[in-house]
Amino acid sequence: MAKNVGILAMEVYFPPTCIQQEVLEAHDGASKGKYTIGLGQDCMAFCTEVEDVISMSMTAVTSLLEKYGVDPKEIGRLEVGSETVLDKSKSIKTFLMPIFEKCGNTDIEGVDSTNACYGGTAALFNCVNWVESSSWDGRYGLVVCTDSAVYAEGPARPTGGAAAIAMLIGPNAPISFESKLRASHMAHVYDFYKPDLASEYPVVDGKLSQTCYLMALDSCYKSFCDKYQKLEGKQFSVNDAEYFVFHSPYNKLVQKSFARLLFNDFLSSASSIDEAAKEKLSPFSSLTNEESYQSRDLEKATQQVAKPFYDVKVQPSTLIPKQVGNMYTASLYAAFASLLHNKNSTLAGQRVILFSYGSGLSATMFSLRFNEGKHPFSLSNIATVMNVSEKLKSRNEFPPEKFVEIMKLMEHRYGGKDFVTSKDCSLLAPGTYYLTEVDSKYRRFYAKKAVENGVVANGH
Amino acid sequence: MAKNVGILAMEVYFPPTCIQQEVLEAHDGASKGKYTIGLGQDCMAFCTEVEDVISMSMTAVTSLLEKYGVDPKEIGRLEVGSETVLDKSKSIKTFLMPIFEKCGNTDIEGVDSTNACYGGTAALFNCVNWVESSSWDGRYGLVVCTDSAVYAEGPARPTGGAAAIAMLIGPNAPISFESKLRASHMAHVYDFYKPDLASEYPVVDGKLSQTCYLMALDSCYKSFCDKYQKLEGKQFSVNDAEYFVFHSPYNKLVQKSFARLLFNDFLSSASSIDEAAKEKLSPFSSLTNEESYQSRDLEKATQQVAKPFYDVKVQPSTLIPKQVGNMYTASLYAAFASLLHNKNSTLAGQRVILFSYGSGLSATMFSLRFNEGKHPFSLSNIATVMNVSEKLKSRNEFPPEKFVEIMKLMEHRYGGKDFVTSKDCSLLAPGTYYLTEVDSKYRRFYAKKAVENGVVANGH
């Protein structure tokens, strides 16, 4: 069996078009700090009419292949996680096939995985399992998470975002799975869903969704700790991993989530809880589970206890989610990319725990191990290739009026046909794919912004 | 690594409501034989307002668990393949979770896989890979294929159908994968897709889709034969497998497809082609690939050559697809179930080749091996449990006027909210789940027809 299977390489793409949360806050007439402190968000990326989940994933995939020097023929599996539906039958994966077809490679397994923000994690697990299975043919797997999160005008709108992430999967990876340290919690709930098929916007019960997230987190953490105890013969606490990375709809929930792990450690008398922390949390030891999700005092106390741990173990993974917003399936991996960006080669030898959550609901907590790896598949090269600082720096901030206008146009265009876009790719980086047309049969056409002058059509 | 991983058990469910193709043909004013001989179809099942892809999958899953005596706690992975979208974010898998939640089992990986009719195959491969991977925890996998195929009034309508299939996955299976004998063909085409999000009906280019199917079949077969040659050191021909099972949108395409394999055998001078066959096919040896898909004469000649092989190697798998219609993701596995039904324990020691096709497109040809297995996971018990004859016999044939009326109601209801159904489950077998209500928040409610008297609500 292939050993140390995991992530060999990554590429991150988010639109260069964004709006500052502070600006949106003022425009919306929200109280000062509601989006920036209340949600904990700094900025939000969004697709203009020339970008969508297909173009973003094309950009991420071609960029990964080029920058790591991977021949498209070396890909044996390609899977996409997304909850942004542009077609209810044809997978996003098939839209990516021209990249491989032109090299004569059509023997590529995998389709799309779907359950809200969890689809990317399902795709990642599937790809890793394939490499470990008897049907593996020795080639690489490729996982793509791509989503555009948009909300109707109202309180949920500042929790949007957009991005695509591509990950190359194979053995002897610098980021490998500790495959026995994995716990899931799956249940039937209606916290966030998309039953209005004609609309891009979800139906959301924000309060329920937050409680579901925290309940799923508790369930996964308990089961994870049990499995760790059985495997390692000792109790797990947050001290046993250097980093924790969370699916991030908005940063405030990440803060609450990590604090919740400390509360779990307190309840199980784990080693991370010192005397001072014990004293702070004791008043809450008799709360029922349900009460504990509602108690503001508990939230405050746990966040105080968690703060020093948070700054070290969580904060390095919050950069892109705070700057780009909720990227649905890509959110967890954008957080993970932030950690690689901030800590890169210092991560070698360390463990990171990830928590993936998709409404509806599906959740998994799992563990990864870092080692420096070999160029081009090294931690430091991954950070170099992703070039996060430069991508964040070179964005264009839009005024709120323009943002609202674009949202209106996108709302109108969703599910539509028979239109051409402005084809204006002036704000896009060279090498970015963009939407040019949706014809009368709903067929979508894309072009690629050339690295030199001119435009390269992508041939379909 | 787990050995002989594959299908341990199966259950098939299709609605007991159907229409004879001969009757529909007359009602539609189509020429006599257009549906029955032209398409090769006998009968078509359809969901009435009390059934949908969720209720059908609940029925198939609970029935499988009960009839094979599998404790819901023994399931460690559950994956659904479907292209019938009732929600664009919340997976069908989450709707199945209450079956497991009530036993305290929420640690079940897997979500939905989507690409037209191929999603079930992707789910099956994912589940098998999981059992073979280092993250396997010793429990069973469960794969569900569920779809309702409906078309707008017009020539495609008789190619509808509906069914759900559940398959239990684990090691030492009576139906195991020959995992190195597998070849895929994936490409970006618009042969059949569902871009009109508000409508349940697809956009279809029937002629293109048939050509895409046959091209993908050729590509997979060539690659499959190459892999076989490398592995076994000898040339593959249709003689090297006892049975061939095809994704079946309508039976006529299955006939054409198998004949196409014989044409491939002829072009590669494989051992299945005798002198008489060689003579019949020689006039076509210089056709270009493109010409070969269009030539009626070739089609006729290959079908003549294929006929004796077809009767033995393919015909036993055509029962349910001809009687129930196109079941999208479930079609291939309903064909496979027909083979088990017709041949059950005589299959031990034999090989079957399956061809899965999903528009857009994704296609894979793969090989399975049979052995009798041990009760309850034996070929003969699978045939007994599925009870295909009885299920086909006890159906209710609807007159065309009633069928059209139901299609109109379903068209109106698709994507809708705030309605209750008739809750009339009189035609359903005991143990069948059915839809009772979709509330003002689009939440769906189901009940289960009791085995004795009365109705058991399923608790959500």
Interface residues (C-beta under 8 A of the other chain):
Chain A: M1 V5 L78 E83 V85 L86 D87 K88 S89 K90 S91 K93 T94 F95 L96 M97 P98 F100 E101 T106 D107 I108 E109 G110 V111 D112 S113 T114 N115 A116 Y118 G119 A122 F125 N126 V128 N129 W130 E132 S133 S134 S135 F177 S179 K180 R182 A183 S184 H185 M186 A187 H188 V189 Y190 F192 Y193 K194 P195 D196 L197 A198 P202 V203 S219 S223 G358 S359 G360 L361 S362 T364 Y414 G415 K417 K441 Y442 R443 H460
Chain B: M1 V5 L78 E83 V85 L86 D87 K88 S89 K90 S91 K93 T94 F95 L96 M97 P98 F100 E101 T106 D107 I108 E109 G110 V111 D112 S113 T114 N115 A116 Y118 G119 A122 F125 N126 V128 N129 W130 E132 S133 S134 S135 F177 S179 K180 R182 A183 S184 H185 M186 A187 H188 V189 Y190 F192 Y193 K194 P195 D196 L197 A198 P202 V203 S219 S223 G358 S359 G360 L361 S362 T364 Y414 G415 K417 K441 Y442 R443 H460
